[in-house]
Amino acid sequence: MTAEVQEKPRPTTPYERLGGLPMLRDISNRFYDLMDSDEAYAELRAMHAPSLDKMRESLALFLMGWSGGPRDWFEANQGRCMMSVHKPFAISTDVAGQWSSAMTRAIDEVLGESDPPLAQEMSRVLDQMARSMGR
């Protein structure tokens, strides 16, 4: 009798392809590190509280649900989307562009070499989301 080798199922969601929450935390942390240290994002940084600790985890959890993983962030925010959470803030097109630039850099630096197509698509969709918030 021979033992059958079962193949591991291929990841079906971006969340699974990314490697789950640890990779999304890495992206979120890199994003906020860039925002905190690069003058190119000064206007964006000025819109945030002195401490970015809660934001780091919140963004990672948002990305988790957004990419097809557990939807903890959406449940904690009563089903609201990122757009409605940011509606009270005056987000200029420049600030939206800063957010998009920092996120694209974070994704490229953390994910770019391991899965370039996923990194590009993730950056593209998040860029659209960010730029749609600019007024």
C-alpha positions as CSV (number, residue, x, y, z in Angstrom):
1,M,0.0,0.0,0.0
2,T,1.5,3.4,-1.0
3,A,0.8,6.6,0.8
4,E,-0.9,9.2,-1.3
5,V,0.8,12.6,-1.3
6,Q,-1.7,15.3,-1.0
7,E,-0.9,18.5,-2.6
8,K,-1.4,21.6,-0.5
9,P,-4.2,23.7,-2.0
10,R,-3.1,26.8,-3.9
11,P,-3.9,30.1,-2.2
12,T,-7.1,31.5,-3.5
13,T,-7.3,35.0,-2.0
14,P,-4.7,37.8,-2.0
15,Y,-4.7,37.4,1.8
16,E,-3.5,33.8,1.4
17,R,-1.0,34.7,-1.3
18,L,0.5,37.4,0.9
19,G,1.0,35.0,3.8
20,G,-1.6,36.4,6.0
21,L,-1.6,39.0,8.8
22,P,2.2,38.9,9.5
23,M,2.9,40.2,5.9
24,L,0.2,42.8,6.2
25,R,1.6,44.0,9.5
26,D,5.0,44.3,7.8
27,I,3.5,46.4,5.0
28,S,1.5,48.6,7.5
29,N,4.6,49.1,9.7
30,R,6.8,50.1,6.7
31,F,4.1,52.5,5.5
32,Y,4.0,54.3,8.9
33,D,7.8,54.2,9.2
34,L,8.0,56.0,5.8
35,M,5.3,58.5,6.8
36,D,7.1,59.2,10.1
37,S,10.6,59.6,8.6
38,D,10.3,60.9,5.0
39,E,9.6,64.6,4.5
40,A,7.8,63.8,1.3
41,Y,4.9,62.7,3.5
42,A,5.0,65.6,6.0
43,E,1.5,66.8,5.2
44,L,0.1,63.3,5.5
45,R,1.9,62.8,8.8
46,A,0.6,66.0,10.2
47,M,-3.0,64.8,9.9
48,H,-2.3,61.9,12.2
49,A,-2.1,61.7,16.0
50,P,1.4,61.9,17.6
51,S,1.5,58.2,18.1
52,L,0.9,55.9,15.1
53,D,0.7,52.7,17.2
54,K,-3.0,52.2,16.9
55,M,-3.0,53.2,13.3
56,R,-0.4,50.6,12.4
57,E,-2.6,47.8,13.7
58,S,-5.8,49.3,12.3
59,L,-4.3,49.5,8.8
60,A,-3.0,45.9,9.0
61,L,-6.5,44.7,10.0
62,F,-8.2,46.7,7.3
63,L,-5.8,45.2,4.7
64,M,-6.5,41.7,6.2
65,G,-10.3,42.0,5.5
66,W,-9.8,43.9,2.3
67,S,-7.6,41.2,0.8
68,G,-9.9,38.4,1.6
69,G,-8.9,37.4,5.1
70,P,-10.9,37.7,8.4
71,R,-13.0,40.8,8.5
72,D,-12.3,41.9,12.0
73,W,-11.7,45.5,11.1
74,F,-15.0,45.8,9.2
75,E,-16.9,44.2,12.1
76,A,-15.2,46.6,14.6
77,N,-16.2,49.5,12.4
78,Q,-19.8,48.3,12.1
79,G,-19.4,47.4,8.4
80,R,-18.2,50.8,7.4
81,C,-15.6,51.1,4.6
82,M,-12.4,53.0,4.6
83,M,-14.0,55.8,2.6
84,S,-16.7,56.4,5.2
85,V,-14.2,56.3,8.1
86,H,-12.2,59.1,6.5
87,K,-15.2,61.2,5.3
88,P,-14.9,63.7,8.2
89,F,-11.3,64.6,7.2
90,A,-10.4,67.2,4.6
91,I,-8.1,65.1,2.4
92,S,-6.5,67.1,-0.4
93,T,-5.4,65.5,-3.6
94,D,-1.8,66.1,-2.5
95,V,-2.3,64.2,0.7
96,A,-4.1,61.4,-1.1
97,G,-1.1,61.2,-3.4
98,Q,1.3,61.1,-0.5
99,W,-0.7,58.2,1.0
100,S,-0.6,56.4,-2.2
101,S,3.1,57.0,-2.7
102,A,4.0,55.8,0.8
103,M,1.8,52.7,0.4
104,T,3.2,51.8,-3.0
105,R,6.7,52.1,-1.6
106,A,5.8,50.0,1.5
107,I,4.3,47.3,-0.7
108,D,7.2,47.3,-3.1
109,E,9.8,47.1,-0.3
110,V,8.0,44.3,1.6
111,L,6.3,42.3,-1.1
112,G,7.7,43.4,-4.4
113,E,10.4,40.7,-4.9
114,S,8.3,37.8,-3.6
115,D,5.2,38.4,-5.8
116,P,5.6,41.3,-8.2
117,P,2.2,40.9,-9.9
118,L,0.3,40.9,-6.6
119,A,2.4,43.9,-5.4
120,Q,1.5,45.8,-8.5
121,E,-2.2,45.0,-8.4
122,M,-2.4,45.8,-4.6
123,S,-0.7,49.1,-5.2
124,R,-2.9,49.9,-8.1
125,V,-6.2,49.3,-6.3
126,L,-5.1,51.1,-3.1
127,D,-3.9,54.0,-5.2
128,Q,-7.4,54.3,-6.7
129,M,-9.0,54.1,-3.2
130,A,-6.7,56.8,-1.8
131,R,-7.0,59.2,-4.8
132,S,-10.8,58.9,-4.7
133,M,-10.7,60.4,-1.2
134,G,-8.8,63.5,-2.4
135,R,-10.9,66.7,-2.7
